[in-house]
Amino acid sequence: MKILATAGSSGGHIFPALSFVDAFKKKYPDSEALLVLPQRSKKSVKLGLGHQVRYICVSPVRLCLDYSNILAIGNLFKGSLESIIILAEFRPDAVVGFGGIESLPVVFFAWLFRVKTLLHEQNVMPGRANRLLAKFVDRVAVSFAQAKDYMGTDPEKVVLTGNPVRALAVVPKEKAREYFGLQGDKFTVLVMGGSQGSRHINSGAFRAISGLSESLQLQVIHLAGQGGAEFITARYRSLGIEARVFDFLESMEQAYSAADVAISRAGATTVTELILFNLPAILIPYPYAYQHQFANAKVLADRGCALVIRDEELDGEVLGQAINSVARNSQMLGSMRAQYRAFGRNNAAQLLVEEVESLNRH
């Protein structure tokens, strides 16, 4: 088989696509796979791909008339032509779209040319591109059962697969804390502001942890985002708080395994990885993608796996109270971990491969 996967420019779209392509090539080593991405993803995401990649000139179009949007409309036409050329040259047996408005022309023209098409939606609330394309494609795969209610298409063609994530293995807690040079018996907080960091989460978490440092024995793993590690390290050091601070951390399985609780946004990939590691969380949905991230966070909160704080309510006192409530209640912490079992194991990439196989049998 020849498989084409396409995604928008964010890591939340690209990494599930990569996970799927990896799984497909593992099962069918002699198959041919092509990943189609927008030009701007070259700069925004470090890929390290090892796969065939083609780039198309396409950017998001907004409902307004200004110079940048006129350029975006022009890029959409150009990207559409490039998509047609790629489809004609590669001749895929199936096209799998992973969302992002930039992936729209590839999936649409694949459907128009009667190529088998499958969409994957990472979030509970689908993005604009997937809501539009869901009406046309052969099958829609969702990460969360709740997403079926929002796809706006025939429920019979919507399947639950979960969200493909990078291969991360759970590490024994003691080993993970040794990896960071942290103590084995201290309550460990993992702070994540997203791939680009978040000044609001960084400052809120620091104020919360500094306010608790005298009453609780805490240690911290803090992902500060680009350029933030040196400043935040100095702030923790000035208060005598044991902390390991990084701009970016490649070995996320070590951080998830070492932590007792995570403080994070609620992107689809993060939520999926929290489920994988059964890690209790305090989630602060990103305000500019609030509808999507709040819906993701609510999936964990409704199960009792996470607490949710609105971004506008985030300050040191509110977050400090949330950390204190889980740190001082081992029964609550154990219950939060136990509730993750209801989600089952994540074999989403393999399930997506099976869905593509099924499409090609019909």
C-alpha positions, 0 to 999 in steps of 0.5 A, a space after each residue: 500500500 501507499 499511504 499519505 498522511 497530512 497535518 497542520 503545522 503544530 506539534 499536536 497535529 504532526 506528532 500523531 501523524 508521525 506516530 501513525 506513519 511509524 506504526 504503518 511502516 513497522 507493520 508494512 516495511 515494504 509499503 510507501 508512506 508520504 507525509 505532507 505538511 505546510 511550509 511553515 512547519 519547517 521552522 516551528 517543529 523539530 521533526 527528525 523524520 526519517 520519512 518522505 516529506 512534501 511541503 505545500 504553501 498553505 496558511 490559515 484563512 480568516 473571515 476578514 479582508 486585510 492584506 495578510 488574509 488576501 495572501 492566505 487566500 492566494 496561498 490556499 489556491 497555490 496549496 490546492 494546486 500543489 496538493 493535486 500534483 502530489 496526489 497525482 504523482 504519489 497515487 496513494 491508496 489512502 489519505 489520512 488527515 490529522 487536522 489543522 486548516 492547512 491539511 484541508 486541501 490534501 484531504 478534500 482533493 483526495 476525496 474528490 479523486 475517490 481516494 479512501 480517506 480517514 480523518 483523525 481528531 485529537 481533541 474532544 472539540 474538533 477543529 474547523 477543518 475536521 468539522 468541514 471534512 468529516 461530512 465527506 471522508 470515508 471514516 473519522 477516528 476520534 481520541 475521546 468518546 465524547 468527540 463523537 457528539 461534535 463531529 457533525 457527521 454520520 455516527 456510523 462512520 466515527 470510530 474511537 481509536 485514541 490519540 497516537 503519541 510518541 513511544 514513551 515507557 513508564 520508568 520506576 519512580 525511584 529510577 526517574 528521580 535518580 535521573 534528575 538527581 532528586 530525592 526519592 521521598 519528596 513530593 514532586 511537582 512537574 510544571 509544564 507550560 506547553 511547547 512554547 512555555 507559558 509565562 502565566 503558568 511559570 509565574 503562577 507555579 513559582 508563586 504557589 510552590 514558594 508559598 508552600 515551601 515552608 509547610 511542604 517538602 517539595 521538589 520540582 521539575 519545571 519545563 519553562 519554555 524557550 529562554 526561561 530556564 536560567 531565570 526560573 532556576 535562579 528564582 528557585 535557588 534564591 528560596 532554597 527549593 530543589 528544582 530541575 528547570 529546562 527550556 525543553 526536555 526530550 526525555 519526557 517519560 522520565 519527568 512523567 514517571 518522577 512526578 506526583 502531580 503535573 501542572 499543565 495546559 490541556 492540549 490533546 497530546 498532553 492529556 493523552 500522555 497524562 493518561 498513559 502515565 496515570 499522572 494526577 494533574 492540575 490543568 489550566 486550559 489555554 485561554 485562546 483555545 479555551 473551548 478545545 482545551 477545557 473540553 479535553 480537561 473536563 474528560 479527566 476532571 469528570 473521571 476524577 483524575 484532574 483538577 481544573 483552574 481557569 486561566 483568568 483565576 490562576 494565581 499563586 494562592 489558588 494554585 497553591 491550594 490545589 497543590 496542597 490538597 493533593 500533596 496532603 491527601 495520599 488517598 485522594 492522590 491514589 484515587 486520581 491515579 486509579 481512575 485512569 484505568 477506565 481509559 484503557 491502554 493506548 494503542 491508537 496508532 495500531 488501531 488507525 493502521 487497522 482502520 486504513 486496512 479496513 477501508 482498503 478492503 471495501 
